[in-house]
Amino acid sequence: MGAYFGVSTIFILCLLGFSANAEVFSIGSSSGSDITQALLKAFTSACQSPSPSKVVIPKGEFKLGEIEMRGPCKAPVEITLQGTVKADGNAIQGKEKWVVFGNINGFKLNGGGAFDGEGNAAWRVNNCHKTFNCKKLPISIRFDFVENAEIKDISSIDAKNFHINVLGAKNMTMSNIKITAPEDSPNTDGIHLGRSDGVKILDSFISTGDDCISVGDGTSNLHVEKVTCGPGHGISVGSLGRYGKEQDVSGIRVVNCTLQETDNGLRIKTWPSAACSTTASDIHFEDIIVKNVTNPILIDQEYCPWNQCNKKKASTIKLVNISFKNVRGTSGNKDAVKLLCSKGYPCQNVEIGDIDIKYSGEDGPATFQCSNVSPKLLGAQSPEACSSPLTKLPGQ
């Protein structure tokens, strides 16, 4: 379905990386209608176009059912969401997806619109944070094996499960993403990543009921900058070690971010009874502001929520080359810094530089705790840094 374009329209398309003969596919449905089939048809046509194409969802509110938009495509595809698409408001247990973009090389998603997961009814039946044996709820937006992508100027509201899940991505940039859900909504991670390389998350706001950003196994070369998080559970690497055959994590950099009123701050978490033995390395947090954050800096290699593991078994996840530098602000409890490393595989090469975290509660001043780690200290430390002897590795 082609269209005639004026000179100004052609100029705009060229700025977006489209040639003058690009096709634009618009969802011509009226506000309030179900656009599932119309969107799938438009995407399929765009994906088969030999030249870059664009799909436009106009302003208004639309119903959208479960949909998978998968390639490979013959040329780059852009989707511009100007309105709001709304999921089924009821609990849908056993389904793990709502909107999926998959197997596309050269992809853009933008437009200023919103994905509304209508999760309120579903949260009441979600117990996956308490048990392994639970029926999954749908992730709002999934990017499966999407490469060379630009995701910007979109919102995710009230996801039933994770807001955004990124799996197998390469060279993806997310910017100006807004994610919102109540602080008591379970398992509503803002952006979760796994098995991905070269992802950037920039200039975004995340307020939700679980981790703002969670980094799963196999993630490498992740850059997070100018993200405001809160409420939520902070920015977390992990949890790692819950499942077998997990892959190493490396090259994580979080800079110039603000965490406010979060249950945790900058966190690395691994299961003590890990099902695998992998390494998480080169993880760096720098220039971070914390505002009334519980556990602002936390390495937790005894992570075992709801007693789902054997705490007596030391974590086999190795943490190497970790740094926390220029972290300042206020703590919501006295545990400003906790480095709880594995007694089986103590943390290696941990640097702490210029920490200034204050706590004004009645139960005493802020504290700095360590176990199975001897951090390298740079600059000033407030609270005063720990001095803990490094436990030797097995066989040393």
Salt bridges, closest charged atoms under 4 A:
GLU66 OE1 - LYS95 NZ 3.52
GLU66 OE2 - LYS97 NZ 3.44
GLU68 OE1 - ARG70 NE 2.68
GLU68 OE2 - LYS97 NZ 3.47
ASP116 OD2 - LYS86 NZ 2.89
ASP144 OD2 - ARG70 NH2 3.16
ASP144 OD2 - ARG142 NH2 2.64
GLU150 OE1 - LYS152 NZ 3.93
ASP210 OD1 - HIS233 ND1 3.48
ASP211 OD1 - ARG267 NH2 2.90
ASP211 OD2 - LYS269 NZ 3.31
ASP217 OD2 - ARG195 NE 2.70
GLU225 OE1 - HIS223 NE2 2.76
ASP263 OD2 - HIS233 NE2 3.51
GLU286 OE1 - ARG253 NH2 3.50
GLU351 OE1 - LYS325 NZ 3.38
GLU351 OE2 - LYS376 NZ 3.85
ASP356 OD1 - LYS358 NZ 2.88
